Structures are given as C-alpha cells and as structure tokens.
Amino acid sequence: MENYPKAIKSANENIAAKKADVPFECSYAIKGLKKANSDWANGKIKELAKVCYVDLGKVILEEEAGKKNSFCGFRAEKIIKQQKELGVSSPETDALIKSLGARCAPKAKAS
C-alpha cells in the first residue's frame, strides 16, 4: 500500500507531461490493495484505477488514435483491458476506444 502515493504521483506526472506510459507502480499498488480486501482498499483501487487507466489512459488512447497502424499498440491494449477488469471508464475514453475500431477490439479466444 506504500506504493499508492508513488503510483498516483507518477501517473499524474505522466498526464502533465503527456507521456503515454503507465507507471509500473499502478499495477503493483492495485495488486497490493486487492490483498487487503477491505472497503477502504477497494475505494483506493477505484481512485488509482481512475488516475492510471482513465485519466492517463486518455493520454495513451489519444496517442494511439493518432497512429495509422493496422494493429493496436500494447499500451492501448493494456488500458482497454484494465478499464474493463477494474470497471472504470469515462465518456472520453469510451469514445477514443470506439474510434480505434476493430484494430483495438477484444480478440475472441480460440476454444
């Protein structure tokens, strides 16, 4: 849980700098908070998920939308996956994900 403040700080620095990279502290802090399994920890997970995967996710998805690739970049895939897993999003990130279309659509798993 000591990683929580550092994760928030690092993510906010990346947002301010328009640096399209999720700090490793984000997933590390969320993993640690999940182990606590309390209402307080769940609230902190939602706060952290919003900063790391919605607010910073917007920066990453905007960068991805500006690319002319036929594939989805790793960082954009991670943002989409984490938003879904953590149940966070915003109208802005939803619109960006929609604009990316099929190249960033979830792949069907082979059975």
Buried (B, 14 or more C-beta within 10 A) or exposed (E): EEBBEBBBEBBBEBBEEEBBBBBEBBBBBBEBBEEEEEEEBEEBBBBBBBBBBBBBBBBBBBBBBEEEEEEBBEBBBBBBEBBEEBEBBBEBBEEBBEEBEEEBEEEEEEE
